[in-house]
Amino acid sequence: MDTQEKVKGPASYFPFIEKKYGQPISHWLELVSGLTNMKHMEMVNWLKNEHNLGHGHANAIVAHYLAT
């Protein structure tokens, strides 16, 4: 039996995001922390349009940020 718990939720995307876009998750979380007065999907669309992130990856970052 595996003693490590499997990562679930938005954080499960983080290794793939870091590998694909070459930046640590802390970089992306810092960017979205500056997006004041934006709703969830506005933040997602900003990451997609300004940084060419895929929808699922942008959504995972924003969902994690808003949950913490």
mmCIF file of the N, C-alpha and C atoms, coordinates in Angstrom:
data_MODEL
# 
_entry.id   MODEL 
# 
loop_
_atom_site.group_PDB 
_atom_site.id 
_atom_site.type_symbol 
_atom_site.label_atom_id 
_atom_site.label_alt_id 
_atom_site.label_comp_id 
_atom_site.label_asym_id 
_atom_site.label_entity_id 
_atom_site.label_seq_id 
_atom_site.pdbx_PDB_ins_code 
_atom_site.Cartn_x 
_atom_site.Cartn_y 
_atom_site.Cartn_z 
_atom_site.occupancy 
_atom_site.B_iso_or_equiv 
_atom_site.pdbx_formal_charge 
_atom_site.auth_seq_id 
_atom_site.auth_comp_id 
_atom_site.auth_asym_id 
_atom_site.auth_atom_id 
_atom_site.pdbx_PDB_model_num 
ATOM 1   N N  . MET A 1 1  ? 0.838   -1.180 0.000   1.00 0.00 ? 1  MET A N  1 
ATOM 2   C CA . MET A 1 1  ? 0.000   0.000  0.000   1.00 0.00 ? 1  MET A CA 1 
ATOM 3   C C  . MET A 1 1  ? 0.884   1.245  0.000   1.00 0.00 ? 1  MET A C  1 
ATOM 4   N N  . ASP A 1 2  ? 0.539   2.222  -0.798  1.00 0.00 ? 2  ASP A N  1 
ATOM 5   C CA . ASP A 1 2  ? 1.278   3.467  -0.914  1.00 0.00 ? 2  ASP A CA 1 
ATOM 6   C C  . ASP A 1 2  ? 0.961   4.352  0.281   1.00 0.00 ? 2  ASP A C  1 
ATOM 7   N N  . THR A 1 3  ? 2.008   4.835  0.978   1.00 0.00 ? 3  THR A N  1 
ATOM 8   C CA . THR A 1 3  ? 1.792   5.664  2.164   1.00 0.00 ? 3  THR A CA 1 
ATOM 9   C C  . THR A 1 3  ? 1.614   7.129  1.809   1.00 0.00 ? 3  THR A C  1 
ATOM 10  N N  . GLN A 1 4  ? 1.925   7.519  0.579   1.00 0.00 ? 4  GLN A N  1 
ATOM 11  C CA . GLN A 1 4  ? 1.740   8.903  0.169   1.00 0.00 ? 4  GLN A CA 1 
ATOM 12  C C  . GLN A 1 4  ? 0.332   9.087  -0.388  1.00 0.00 ? 4  GLN A C  1 
ATOM 13  N N  . GLU A 1 5  ? -0.294  10.195 0.016   1.00 0.00 ? 5  GLU A N  1 
ATOM 14  C CA . GLU A 1 5  ? -1.603  10.496 -0.536  1.00 0.00 ? 5  GLU A CA 1 
ATOM 15  C C  . GLU A 1 5  ? -1.446  11.108 -1.913  1.00 0.00 ? 5  GLU A C  1 
ATOM 16  N N  . LYS A 1 6  ? -2.329  10.731 -2.803  1.00 0.00 ? 6  LYS A N  1 
ATOM 17  C CA . LYS A 1 6  ? -2.320  11.283 -4.149  1.00 0.00 ? 6  LYS A CA 1 
ATOM 18  C C  . LYS A 1 6  ? -2.852  12.710 -4.109  1.00 0.00 ? 6  LYS A C  1 
ATOM 19  N N  . VAL A 1 7  ? -2.163  13.616 -4.798  1.00 0.00 ? 7  VAL A N  1 
ATOM 20  C CA . VAL A 1 7  ? -2.605  15.009 -4.853  1.00 0.00 ? 7  VAL A CA 1 
ATOM 21  C C  . VAL A 1 7  ? -3.876  15.079 -5.685  1.00 0.00 ? 7  VAL A C  1 
ATOM 22  N N  . LYS A 1 8  ? -4.863  15.793 -5.169  1.00 0.00 ? 8  LYS A N  1 
ATOM 23  C CA . LYS A 1 8  ? -6.141  15.909 -5.853  1.00 0.00 ? 8  LYS A CA 1 
ATOM 24  C C  . LYS A 1 8  ? -6.471  17.375 -6.088  1.00 0.00 ? 8  LYS A C  1 
ATOM 25  N N  . GLY A 1 9  ? -7.476  17.611 -6.896  1.00 0.00 ? 9  GLY A N  1 
ATOM 26  C CA . GLY A 1 9  ? -7.939  18.967 -7.148  1.00 0.00 ? 9  GLY A CA 1 
ATOM 27  C C  . GLY A 1 9  ? -6.992  19.747 -8.051  1.00 0.00 ? 9  GLY A C  1 
ATOM 28  N N  . PRO A 1 10 ? -7.082  21.068 -7.997  1.00 0.00 ? 10 PRO A N  1 
ATOM 29  C CA . PRO A 1 10 ? -6.272  21.919 -8.884  1.00 0.00 ? 10 PRO A CA 1 
ATOM 30  C C  . PRO A 1 10 ? -4.769  21.667 -8.770  1.00 0.00 ? 10 PRO A C  1 
ATOM 31  N N  . ALA A 1 11 ? -4.298  21.353 -7.568  1.00 0.00 ? 11 ALA A N  1 
ATOM 32  C CA . ALA A 1 11 ? -2.860  21.139 -7.370  1.00 0.00 ? 11 ALA A CA 1 
ATOM 33  C C  . ALA A 1 11 ? -2.336  19.934 -8.161  1.00 0.00 ? 11 ALA A C  1 
ATOM 34  N N  . SER A 1 12 ? -3.208  19.033 -8.574  1.00 0.00 ? 12 SER A N  1 
ATOM 35  C CA . SER A 1 12 ? -2.757  17.880 -9.361  1.00 0.00 ? 12 SER A CA 1 
ATOM 36  C C  . SER A 1 12 ? -2.222  18.298 -10.727 1.00 0.00 ? 12 SER A C  1 
ATOM 37  N N  . TYR A 1 13 ? -2.584  19.487 -11.186 1.00 0.00 ? 13 TYR A N  1 
ATOM 38  C CA . TYR A 1 13 ? -2.108  20.007 -12.470 1.00 0.00 ? 13 TYR A CA 1 
ATOM 39  C C  . TYR A 1 13 ? -0.727  20.662 -12.367 1.00 0.00 ? 13 TYR A C  1 
ATOM 40  N N  . PHE A 1 14 ? -0.292  21.014 -11.149 1.00 0.00 ? 14 PHE A N  1 
ATOM 41  C CA . PHE A 1 14 ? 0.892   21.846 -10.990 1.00 0.00 ? 14 PHE A CA 1 
ATOM 42  C C  . PHE A 1 14 ? 2.169   21.289 -11.627 1.00 0.00 ? 14 PHE A C  1 
ATOM 43  N N  . PRO A 1 15 ? 2.492   20.003 -11.489 1.00 0.00 ? 15 PRO A N  1 
ATOM 44  C CA . PRO A 1 15 ? 3.720   19.513 -12.146 1.00 0.00 ? 15 PRO A CA 1 
ATOM 45  C C  . PRO A 1 15 ? 3.685   19.687 -13.668 1.00 0.00 ? 15 PRO A C  1 
ATOM 46  N N  . PHE A 1 16 ? 2.525   19.497 -14.258 1.00 0.00 ? 16 PHE A N  1 
ATOM 47  C CA . PHE A 1 16 ? 2.377   19.642 -15.709 1.00 0.00 ? 16 PHE A CA 1 
ATOM 48  C C  . PHE A 1 16 ? 2.488   21.106 -16.136 1.00 0.00 ? 16 PHE A C  1 
ATOM 49  N N  . ILE A 1 17 ? 1.910   21.993 -15.327 1.00 0.00 ? 17 ILE A N  1 
ATOM 50  C CA . ILE A 1 17 ? 1.975   23.429 -15.621 1.00 0.00 ? 17 ILE A CA 1 
ATOM 51  C C  . ILE A 1 17 ? 3.424   23.904 -15.565 1.00 0.00 ? 17 ILE A C  1 
ATOM 52  N N  . GLU A 1 18 ? 4.133   23.501 -14.518 1.00 0.00 ? 18 GLU A N  1 
ATOM 53  C CA . GLU A 1 18 ? 5.532   23.912 -14.381 1.00 0.00 ? 18 GLU A CA 1 
ATOM 54  C C  . GLU A 1 18 ? 6.381   23.389 -15.537 1.00 0.00 ? 18 GLU A C  1 
ATOM 55  N N  . LYS A 1 19 ? 6.155   22.153 -15.923 1.00 0.00 ? 19 LYS A N  1 
ATOM 56  C CA . LYS A 1 19 ? 6.924   21.567 -17.017 1.00 0.00 ? 19 LYS A CA 1 
ATOM 57  C C  . LYS A 1 19 ? 6.606   22.248 -18.352 1.00 0.00 ? 19 LYS A C  1 
ATOM 58  N N  . LYS A 1 20 ? 5.336   22.474 -18.630 1.00 0.00 ? 20 LYS A N  1 
ATOM 59  C CA . LYS A 1 20 ? 4.936   23.022 -19.927 1.00 0.00 ? 20 LYS A CA 1 
ATOM 60  C C  . LYS A 1 20 ? 5.327   24.483 -20.097 1.00 0.00 ? 20 LYS A C  1 
ATOM 61  N N  . TYR A 1 21 ? 5.166   25.287 -19.040 1.00 0.00 ? 21 TYR A N  1 
ATOM 62  C CA . TYR A 1 21 ? 5.360   26.730 -19.177 1.00 0.00 ? 21 TYR A CA 1 
ATOM 63  C C  . TYR A 1 21 ? 6.675   27.224 -18.585 1.00 0.00 ? 21 TYR A C  1 
ATOM 64  N N  . GLY A 1 22 ? 7.438   26.342 -17.946 1.00 0.00 ? 22 GLY A N  1 
ATOM 65  C CA . GLY A 1 22 ? 8.775   26.678 -17.480 1.00 0.00 ? 22 GLY A CA 1 
ATOM 66  C C  . GLY A 1 22 ? 8.857   27.645 -16.314 1.00 0.00 ? 22 GLY A C  1 
ATOM 67  N N  . GLN A 1 23 ? 7.778   27.789 -15.581 1.00 0.00 ? 23 GLN A N  1 
ATOM 68  C CA . GLN A 1 23 ? 7.758   28.678 -14.417 1.00 0.00 ? 23 GLN A CA 1 
ATOM 69  C C  . GLN A 1 23 ? 7.186   27.909 -13.226 1.00 0.00 ? 23 GLN A C  1 
ATOM 70  N N  . PRO A 1 24 ? 7.693   28.206 -12.026 1.00 0.00 ? 24 PRO A N  1 
ATOM 71  C CA . PRO A 1 24 ? 7.111   27.546 -10.842 1.00 0.00 ? 24 PRO A CA 1 
ATOM 72  C C  . PRO A 1 24 ? 5.697   28.058 -10.575 1.00 0.00 ? 24 PRO A C  1 
ATOM 73  N N  . ILE A 1 25 ? 4.925   27.292 -9.870  1.00 0.00 ? 25 ILE A N  1 
ATOM 74  C CA . ILE A 1 25 ? 3.557   27.688 -9.555  1.00 0.00 ? 25 ILE A CA 1 
ATOM 75  C C  . ILE A 1 25 ? 3.540   29.004 -8.787  1.00 0.00 ? 25 ILE A C  1 
ATOM 76  N N  . SER A 1 26 ? 4.536   29.235 -7.973  1.00 0.00 ? 26 SER A N  1 
ATOM 77  C CA . SER A 1 26 ? 4.590   30.493 -7.220  1.00 0.00 ? 26 SER A CA 1 
ATOM 78  C C  . SER A 1 26 ? 4.581   31.701 -8.156  1.00 0.00 ? 26 SER A C  1 
ATOM 79  N N  . HIS A 1 27 ? 5.186   31.559 -9.330  1.00 0.00 ? 27 HIS A N  1 
ATOM 80  C CA . HIS A 1 27 ? 5.180   32.641 -10.324 1.00 0.00 ? 27 HIS A CA 1 
ATOM 81  C C  . HIS A 1 27 ? 3.754   32.960 -10.760 1.00 0.00 ? 27 HIS A C  1 
ATOM 82  N N  . TRP A 1 28 ? 2.996   31.930 -11.084 1.00 0.00 ? 28 TRP A N  1 
ATOM 83  C CA . TRP A 1 28 ? 1.637   32.121 -11.574 1.00 0.00 ? 28 TRP A CA 1 
ATOM 84  C C  . TRP A 1 28 ? 0.714   32.630 -10.464 1.00 0.00 ? 28 TRP A C  1 
ATOM 85  N N  . LEU A 1 29 ? 0.901   32.136 -9.251  1.00 0.00 ? 29 LEU A N  1 
ATOM 86  C CA . LEU A 1 29 ? 0.091   32.603 -8.131  1.00 0.00 ? 29 LEU A CA 1 
ATOM 87  C C  . LEU A 1 29 ? 0.378   34.069 -7.818  1.00 0.00 ? 29 LEU A C  1 
ATOM 88  N N  . GLU A 1 30 ? 1.628   34.465 -7.955  1.00 0.00 ? 30 GLU A N  1 
ATOM 89  C CA . GLU A 1 30 ? 1.975   35.869 -7.744  1.00 0.00 ? 30 GLU A CA 1 
ATOM 90  C C  . GLU A 1 30 ? 1.317   36.759 -8.795  1.00 0.00 ? 30 GLU A C  1 
ATOM 91  N N  . LEU A 1 31 ? 1.302   36.290 -10.041 1.00 0.00 ? 31 LEU A N  1 
ATOM 92  C CA . LEU A 1 31 ? 0.643   37.068 -11.096 1.00 0.00 ? 31 LEU A CA 1 
ATOM 93  C C  . LEU A 1 31 ? -0.834  37.266 -10.811 1.00 0.00 ? 31 LEU A C  1 
ATOM 94  N N  . VAL A 1 32 ? -1.525  36.197 -10.461 1.00 0.00 ? 32 VAL A N  1 
ATOM 95  C CA . VAL A 1 32 ? -2.965  36.335 -10.237 1.00 0.00 ? 32 VAL A CA 1 
ATOM 96  C C  . VAL A 1 32 ? -3.270  37.104 -8.955  1.00 0.00 ? 32 VAL A C  1 
ATOM 97  N N  . SER A 1 33 ? -2.339  37.138 -8.021  1.00 0.00 ? 33 SER A N  1 
ATOM 98  C CA . SER A 1 33 ? -2.574  37.903 -6.795  1.00 0.00 ? 33 SER A CA 1 
ATOM 99  C C  . SER A 1 33 ? -2.677  39.397 -7.088  1.00 0.00 ? 33 SER A C  1 
ATOM 100 N N  . GLY A 1 34 ? -2.123  39.824 -8.207  1.00 0.00 ? 34 GLY A N  1 
ATOM 101 C CA . GLY A 1 34 ? -2.206  41.225 -8.596  1.00 0.00 ? 34 GLY A CA 1 
ATOM 102 C C  . GLY A 1 34 ? -3.458  41.582 -9.378  1.00 0.00 ? 34 GLY A C  1 
ATOM 103 N N  . LEU A 1 35 ? -4.291  40.607 -9.650  1.00 0.00 ? 35 LEU A N  1 
ATOM 104 C CA . LEU A 1 35 ? -5.507  40.843 -10.430 1.00 0.00 ? 35 LEU A CA 1 
ATOM 105 C C  . LEU A 1 35 ? -6.662  41.158 -9.495  1.00 0.00 ? 35 LEU A C  1 
ATOM 106 N N  . THR A 1 36 ? -6.629  42.334 -8.933  1.00 0.00 ? 36 THR A N  1 
ATOM 107 C CA . THR A 1 36 ? -7.668  42.717 -7.979  1.00 0.00 ? 36 THR A CA 1 
ATOM 108 C C  . THR A 1 36 ? -8.957  43.060 -8.716  1.00 0.00 ? 36 THR A C  1 
ATOM 109 N N  . ASN A 1 37 ? -10.057 42.819 -8.054  1.00 0.00 ? 37 ASN A N  1 
ATOM 110 C CA . ASN A 1 37 ? -11.397 43.124 -8.572  1.00 0.00 ? 37 ASN A CA 1 
ATOM 111 C C  . ASN A 1 37 ? -11.760 42.344 -9.825  1.00 0.00 ? 37 ASN A C  1 
ATOM 112 N N  . MET A 1 38 ? -11.129 41.197 -10.041 1.00 0.00 ? 38 MET A N  1 
ATOM 113 C CA . MET A 1 38 ? -11.501 40.335 -11.168 1.00 0.00 ? 38 MET A CA 1 
ATOM 114 C C  . MET A 1 38 ? -12.202 39.097 -10.626 1.00 0.00 ? 38 MET A C  1 
ATOM 115 N N  . LYS A 1 39 ? -13.178 38.631 -11.372 1.00 0.00 ? 39 LYS A N  1 
ATOM 116 C CA . LYS A 1 39 ? -13.862 37.383 -11.034 1.00 0.00 ? 39 LYS A CA 1 
ATOM 117 C C  . LYS A 1 39 ? -13.035 36.214 -11.552 1.00 0.00 ? 39 LYS A C  1 
ATOM 118 N N  . HIS A 1 40 ? -13.418 35.026 -11.111 1.00 0.00 ? 40 HIS A N  1 
ATOM 119 C CA . HIS A 1 40 ? -12.698 33.801 -11.460 1.00 0.00 ? 40 HIS A CA 1 
ATOM 120 C C  . HIS A 1 40 ? -12.432 33.695 -12.966 1.00 0.00 ? 40 HIS A C  1 
ATOM 121 N N  . MET A 1 41 ? -13.472 33.750 -13.763 1.00 0.00 ? 41 MET A N  1 
ATOM 122 C CA . MET A 1 41 ? -13.285 33.547 -15.208 1.00 0.00 ? 41 MET A CA 1 
ATOM 123 C C  . MET A 1 41 ? -12.533 34.697 -15.861 1.00 0.00 ? 41 MET A C  1 
ATOM 124 N N  . GLU A 1 42 ? -12.616 35.880 -15.303 1.00 0.00 ? 42 GLU A N  1 
ATOM 125 C CA . GLU A 1 42 ? -11.828 36.995 -15.828 1.00 0.00 ? 42 GLU A CA 1 
ATOM 126 C C  . GLU A 1 42 ? -10.340 36.725 -15.609 1.00 0.00 ? 42 GLU A C  1 
ATOM 127 N N  . MET A 1 43 ? -10.001 36.163 -14.448 1.00 0.00 ? 43 MET A N  1 
ATOM 128 C CA . MET A 1 43 ? -8.602  35.805 -14.171 1.00 0.00 ? 43 MET A CA 1 
ATOM 129 C C  . MET A 1 43 ? -8.132  34.695 -15.119 1.00 0.00 ? 43 MET A C  1 
ATOM 130 N N  . VAL A 1 44 ? -8.979  33.703 -15.303 1.00 0.00 ? 44 VAL A N  1 
ATOM 131 C CA . VAL A 1 44 ? -8.652  32.599 -16.213 1.00 0.00 ? 44 VAL A CA 1 
ATOM 132 C C  . VAL A 1 44 ? -8.402  33.142 -17.618 1.00 0.00 ? 44 VAL A C  1 
ATOM 133 N N  . ASN A 1 45 ? -9.292  33.972 -18.099 1.00 0.00 ? 45 ASN A N  1 
ATOM 134 C CA . ASN A 1 45 ? -9.134  34.529 -19.442 1.00 0.00 ? 45 ASN A CA 1 
ATOM 135 C C  . ASN A 1 45 ? -7.896  35.409 -19.556 1.00 0.00 ? 45 ASN A C  1 
ATOM 136 N N  . TRP A 1 46 ? -7.551  36.118 -18.497 1.00 0.00 ? 46 TRP A N  1 
ATOM 137 C CA . TRP A 1 46 ? -6.339  36.935 -18.505 1.00 0.00 ? 46 TRP A CA 1 
ATOM 138 C C  . TRP A 1 46 ? -5.101  36.046 -18.665 1.00 0.00 ? 46 TRP A C  1 
ATOM 139 N N  . LEU A 1 47 ? -5.035  34.958 -17.902 1.00 0.00 ? 47 LEU A N  1 
ATOM 140 C CA . LEU A 1 47 ? -3.895  34.040 -18.033 1.00 0.00 ? 47 LEU A CA 1 
ATOM 141 C C  . LEU A 1 47 ? -3.831  33.437 -19.435 1.00 0.00 ? 47 LEU A C  1 
ATOM 142 N N  . LYS A 1 48 ? -4.973  33.102 -19.988 1.00 0.00 ? 48 LYS A N  1 
ATOM 143 C CA . LYS A 1 48 ? -5.016  32.534 -21.334 1.00 0.00 ? 48 LYS A CA 1 
ATOM 144 C C  . LYS A 1 48 ? -4.561  33.544 -22.375 1.00 0.00 ? 48 LYS A C  1 
ATOM 145 N N  . ASN A 1 49 ? -5.063  34.765 -22.286 1.00 0.00 ? 49 ASN A N  1 
ATOM 146 C CA . ASN A 1 49 ? -4.770  35.780 -23.302 1.00 0.00 ? 49 ASN A CA 1 
ATOM 147 C C  . ASN A 1 49 ? -3.382  36.394 -23.162 1.00 0.00 ? 49 ASN A C  1 
ATOM 148 N N  . GLU A 1 50 ? -2.954  36.652 -21.945 1.00 0.00 ? 50 GLU A N  1 
ATOM 149 C CA . GLU A 1 50 ? -1.679  37.335 -21.726 1.00 0.00 ? 50 GLU A CA 1 
ATOM 150 C C  . GLU A 1 50 ? -0.479  36.389 -21.665 1.00 0.00 ? 50 GLU A C  1 
ATOM 151 N N  . HIS A 1 51 ? -0.722  35.127 -21.267 1.00 0.00 ? 51 HIS A N  1 
ATOM 152 C CA . HIS A 1 51 ? 0.393   34.200 -21.070 1.00 0.00 ? 51 HIS A CA 1 
ATOM 153 C C  . HIS A 1 51 ? 0.233   32.885 -21.816 1.00 0.00 ? 51 HIS A C  1 
ATOM 154 N N  . ASN A 1 52 ? -0.800  32.787 -22.646 1.00 0.00 ? 52 ASN A N  1 
ATOM 155 C CA . ASN A 1 52 ? -1.033  31.618 -23.494 1.00 0.00 ? 52 ASN A CA 1 
ATOM 156 C C  . ASN A 1 52 ? -1.164  30.297 -22.729 1.00 0.00 ? 52 ASN A C  1 
ATOM 157 N N  . LEU A 1 53 ? -1.720  30.364 -21.534 1.00 0.00 ? 53 LEU A N  1 
ATOM 158 C CA . LEU A 1 53 ? -1.985  29.137 -20.798 1.00 0.00 ? 53 LEU A CA 1 
ATOM 159 C C  . LEU A 1 53 ? -3.241  28.490 -21.358 1.00 0.00 ? 53 LEU A C  1 
ATOM 160 N N  . GLY A 1 54 ? -3.285  27.180 -21.291 1.00 0.00 ? 54 GLY A N  1 
ATOM 161 C CA . GLY A 1 54 ? -4.495  26.473 -21.671 1.00 0.00 ? 54 GLY A CA 1 
ATOM 162 C C  . GLY A 1 54 ? -5.586  26.711 -20.637 1.00 0.00 ? 54 GLY A C  1 
ATOM 163 N N  . HIS A 1 55 ? -6.824  26.482 -21.027 1.00 0.00 ? 55 HIS A N  1 
ATOM 164 C CA . HIS A 1 55 ? -7.951  26.757 -20.142 1.00 0.00 ? 55 HIS A CA 1 
ATOM 165 C C  . HIS A 1 55 ? -7.855  25.963 -18.839 1.00 0.00 ? 55 HIS A C  1 
ATOM 166 N N  . GLY A 1 56 ? -7.611  24.671 -18.922 1.00 0.00 ? 56 GLY A N  1 
ATOM 167 C CA . GLY A 1 56 ? -7.547  23.839 -17.717 1.00 0.00 ? 56 GLY A CA 1 
ATOM 168 C C  . GLY A 1 56 ? -6.437  24.258 -16.778 1.00 0.00 ? 56 GLY A C  1 
ATOM 169 N N  . HIS A 1 57 ? -5.286  24.601 -17.333 1.00 0.00 ? 57 HIS A N  1 
ATOM 170 C CA . HIS A 1 57 ? -4.159  25.033 -16.508 1.00 0.00 ? 57 HIS A CA 1 
ATOM 171 C C  . HIS A 1 57 ? -4.444  26.370 -15.848 1.00 0.00 ? 57 HIS A C  1 
ATOM 172 N N  . ALA A 1 58 ? -4.978  27.322 -16.603 1.00 0.00 ? 58 ALA A N  1 
ATOM 173 C CA . ALA A 1 58 ? -5.320  28.625 -16.041 1.00 0.00 ? 58 ALA A CA 1 
ATOM 174 C C  . ALA A 1 58 ? -6.391  28.479 -14.965 1.00 0.00 ? 58 ALA A C  1 
ATOM 175 N N  . ASN A 1 59 ? -7.378  27.658 -15.218 1.00 0.00 ? 59 ASN A N  1 
ATOM 176 C CA . ASN A 1 59 ? -8.451  27.434 -14.258 1.00 0.00 ? 59 ASN A CA 1 
ATOM 177 C C  . ASN A 1 59 ? -7.917  26.810 -12.973 1.00 0.00 ? 59 ASN A C  1 
ATOM 178 N N  . ALA A 1 60 ? -6.994  25.865 -13.079 1.00 0.00 ? 60 ALA A N  1 
ATOM 179 C CA . ALA A 1 60 ? -6.415  25.226 -11.896 1.00 0.00 ? 60 ALA A CA 1 
ATOM 180 C C  . ALA A 1 60 ? -5.663  26.240 -11.037 1.00 0.00 ? 60 ALA A C  1 
ATOM 181 N N  . ILE A 1 61 ? -4.897  27.108 -11.660 1.00 0.00 ? 61 ILE A N  1 
ATOM 182 C CA . ILE A 1 61 ? -4.143  28.126 -10.935 1.00 0.00 ? 61 ILE A CA 1 
ATOM 183 C C  . ILE A 1 61 ? -5.098  29.062 -10.196 1.00 0.00 ? 61 ILE A C  1 
ATOM 184 N N  . VAL A 1 62 ? -6.102  29.562 -10.902 1.00 0.00 ? 62 VAL A N  1 
ATOM 185 C CA . VAL A 1 62 ? -7.046  30.498 -10.307 1.00 0.00 ? 62 VAL A CA 1 
ATOM 186 C C  . VAL A 1 62 ? -7.863  29.823 -9.193  1.00 0.00 ? 62 VAL A C  1 
ATOM 187 N N  . ALA A 1 63 ? -8.327  28.616 -9.422  1.00 0.00 ? 63 ALA A N  1 
ATOM 188 C CA . ALA A 1 63 ? -9.112  27.912 -8.417  1.00 0.00 ? 63 ALA A CA 1 
ATOM 189 C C  . ALA A 1 63 ? -8.287  27.707 -7.146  1.00 0.00 ? 63 ALA A C  1 
ATOM 190 N N  . HIS A 1 64 ? -7.032  27.317 -7.294  1.00 0.00 ? 64 HIS A N  1 
ATOM 191 C CA . HIS A 1 64 ? -6.160  27.127 -6.138  1.00 0.00 ? 64 HIS A CA 1 
ATOM 192 C C  . HIS A 1 64 ? -5.933  28.448 -5.420  1.00 0.00 ? 64 HIS A C  1 
ATOM 193 N N  . TYR A 1 65 ? -5.662  29.495 -6.169  1.00 0.00 ? 65 TYR A N  1 
ATOM 194 C CA . TYR A 1 65 ? -5.422  30.811 -5.575  1.00 0.00 ? 65 TYR A CA 1 
ATOM 195 C C  . TYR A 1 65 ? -6.635  31.288 -4.780  1.00 0.00 ? 65 TYR A C  1 
ATOM 196 N N  . LEU A 1 66 ? -7.806  31.166 -5.357  1.00 0.00 ? 66 LEU A N  1 
ATOM 197 C CA . LEU A 1 66 ? -9.010  31.649 -4.691  1.00 0.00 ? 66 LEU A CA 1 
ATOM 198 C C  . LEU A 1 66 ? -9.391  30.795 -3.477  1.00 0.00 ? 66 LEU A C  1 
ATOM 199 N N  . ALA A 1 67 ? -8.972  29.534 -3.477  1.00 0.00 ? 67 ALA A N  1 
ATOM 200 C CA . ALA A 1 67 ? -9.289  28.641 -2.368  1.00 0.00 ? 67 ALA A CA 1 
ATOM 201 C C  . ALA A 1 67 ? -8.348  28.838 -1.170  1.00 0.00 ? 67 ALA A C  1 
ATOM 202 N N  . THR A 1 68 ? -7.224  29.500 -1.409  1.00 0.00 ? 68 THR A N  1 
ATOM 203 C CA . THR A 1 68 ? -6.261  29.661 -0.319  1.00 0.00 ? 68 THR A CA 1 
ATOM 204 C C  . THR A 1 68 ? -6.315  31.041 0.272   1.00 0.00 ? 68 THR A C  1 
# 
